[in-house]
Amino acid sequence: MNLRELRRKNGYQRKFVAEKVNICGKHLNDIEAARVNLTEKVANKLSIFYNIELDKIKNMYLEGKKNGKSINISSTTTANKKNQKSISSN
């Protein structure tokens, strides 16, 4: 389970959790998506908020990072060019 799944499982909206741990919603979204590092300070606040051990919060962050879906722009662009060629040659 990652941090986003934990939040959703508990029925919390991003804005609510962000306010409780004193960060903005976008920053929480970036943490949940592992686009930014989880600081010790925020990890501790999340641990207290969810009443979960700090190590579990960190592991959930790493789980989100491991399962994150990043888009490889160069391969996407290459695929689009191939599709355009096949469409234009028809």
N, C-alpha and C positions, 0 to 999 in steps of 0.2 A: 504494500500500500504506500502511495506517495502522499505528499502534503495536500494536494488538491483533493484526492480521494478521501482523505481524513476529514477535510472541511465539509465536503459534500455529504459524507456518511453521517456527520453530526447535524446536517441540515442548516449549516451556516452560509450566509452570503459572504462573498469576498469583502465587501465594504464593512460588514459587522466585525469580522475577525481583524481586519486592518485597523479599525478604530480601537479595538480592545488592546492591540499590541503596539499602538501608536506609530503606525506607518501608513502610507497612502495605499489605496487599493491597487494602483498600477504596480507599485513595488512588490506587493504580496503576489500579484499575478506573475511578475517576473521571477520571484523566488520559486513559486510553485512550478513554473515552466523551466526552472534551472537556467535562466538567462543571466541571472546575477548570482553572486555568491551569497550564501546564508551566513550572516555574521553571528558571532557568539552571542551578542546582545539580543538579536531578534530570535535566534534559536531558543534562548533562555525564556524569552517572553512567550513564545509559542508553547514551550514546554509547560509553563505555568498555566497558560490559558486552557490548553487541552488536558492538563493534569496527566501528562505523559513524561516519562524519563527523557532527559536531554539527549541521550544517545539514540533513543528511538526517533526523536524528531530529526536528528542529523541523518540517520539511516533512511528515513522517509524522503528527505531532501535528495540524498544520493540515489535513491530508487527513481525519483522523478528525473534526475539528471541522466541516469542510465537508460531510462525508457523514453527520454525526450525525443521528439520527432523534429529533427533539423532538416531543412531542405537544402539540397546541394544545387545552388543556382546554376552552375555551369552545366550540370547534366540535364537540368530542366530546360535550359535554353537550347541545348543540343537536341533534345527530344522534340521541342517545339519546332525547330528548324526542319527536322525530318518530317514531321507531320505537315508542315506548310508545303514542303517539296512534293509529298505524295498527293496532297490536295490539288496543287497547281498543275501537276502532270496528268490529272484525270480529265 
